[in-house]
């Protein structure tokens, strides 16, 4: 299902969330304050996605060497959503492509590193006809300049660069109901 070109909002009925490589050993080389913000925002995205029944996938790059996904996020992830990989673009891993939901044309990306796996995955998914959103406050690179460059490249290529709060409130669409109350508490 392809969205009309003018649709630039994330829709919960059309979205799936992908958390890329937020793994223990990779996290250990990130700036602590930036990493804390990434984990918090990935957690908000995951909890909102769970409340709104949005499919969730996560990848682990060479888990034997880089470790598993950090425990704070593992508790929010479905075990069936795990995809191991040794390629940089998620799209080069056949298991990942088979787990992407075909009736959900929007992919929301978060994770690490912004200038490698997130960038390559975003550009490849867009090339496959997906509408890709990247939550800029939920992606990270060891070097902030590399993250900035990656966000610029993705924006120039037509990827929608957004943020955690915008995405979850676009998913909600209205300020009412239990999901709104629960998600509002996550943001505070």
Steps between C-alpha positions, in 0.01 A plus 500: 500500500653829393406823675405811304803724449344780708467282813792597724351388832563168671179294528469220754303282258776532238814495718749250625785580737858378456765539771846457349796355694463654847743246640701483821857525364409759238331707771819494708678724246224761480487827692308414821255793491417445131461127560263562791282717275504238223395218735227717653359600160522149356313385811227758444464395136486132597243552776280717279526246218399221737199700628389576144566148366773615260735220389849520654823354367854535627836408359824389658823545305735207564363432850790265578738797487277799587273337755124496522255787497519699824277359776298823535368445146492119499215509750293696245578289194321193369738204479353418159616841375874429533712494186869413520720641226857560389408741219470874553171558319216307662365450148798284406390245761230273347351419842443870564322551168278198564398644840406844366124526486391540139180690581686763708680729252646734762815403687605695808873457566698553819833367624870494423714599330322777313765531229540129432218252563218753544604700191546199273177339621300822456624559147446136398149487648412819323633347178263208561204741500465538876434837660778533755498713815807539721460623857803728525493494881502119494804447274863533595854481367826500693591826328222764504625636165435160342144501635440850365637400160283188492185697585584752227556224244175327591304827491644584157396154380139556613504309831278678754712614793278537803519447877355264756224730626381598153485137391303373800251787484458447125425136580242610759330768285262602786544616861265248655477141613714265709786484248524881500512509880767230522715647224472849647642363826796352310590838353500695829 
